[in-house]
Amino acid sequence: MSKLTRYISTVVVLVMMLFVGVESLSAQYHKERKLVREGNSNFEKNNFNTSFNRYNEALEHDATNYEALYNRANAYHHLRRTNPQDSTLTAETTFRHYEAIAADSLLSKGQRAEVLRNLGESLFSEEKYEAALNAFRESLLLNPDDKETKYDYVLTKRIVDQKHQQPQQSDNQQNQNNDQQQNQDNKNDNQQNEGDNNQEQQPENQEQNPEEQPQQPENEKGEDEQNEGEQNEGEQNEGEQPQPKELNPDQERMLNAIQAEEDKTQEKLKEGEKALIIPGKKNW
């Protein structure tokens, strides 16, 4: 066999091997894409367990597939939320799924922002507000124009600030209660001392001969009773509760705004409605 023949044979073998390799990679890619599409379809039907398994199968062909990793984390989150009785499904596993994706240095800023936002949503649903606030903040640093993440950040920050204020308000209330109790104790002591002094200063003849005390004339007695009645009436008027003042329009708008925010907070805690999966887009 001549050198030219051997050369031609080698080239043919290499071309065939390359063709087989490309064909194999193409088949693998198509199978991976098929599994991801099946996962998406089952997710849309709320079949979270099946969708989670399909994403896992897709990752066996390509462990770096962002769509499969991202949607698998979302599927696990919803799978756990819809099966709270299953102790094998934990919130910590949900967090690890998102954190592992966010740690990938090959992600774009937009992709990492999406992952951090969903991590924040997951933390929020578990009432881990401090950690959720940090996740939303990091997401906004990567994508500051995301309005929904801005809303999540503002809402979560308000909850965190309220929780920080509660211990201080509790301490202030306790101090106020202690001061009121001390003032009441001092008042009782003063009243008791005054009563003791009055008893000591009464004339001896009044204690020994109460019958010799001059009787009050009838007309003076009537006036005293009338004065006493007027005094009692004044005390009743003072004890009546004041009528609440009506709110002005600005105060009403402020209260309505606060109530609206509280309603939105409760909706977030209940997780609200979920959207369909769109690869590369937010799907919560």
Summary of the structure (lengths in Angstrom):
residues: 284
radius of gyration: 39.3
end to end distance: 67.2
largest distance: 156.7
contacts: 706
relative contact order: 0.07
helix: 78%
strand: 0%
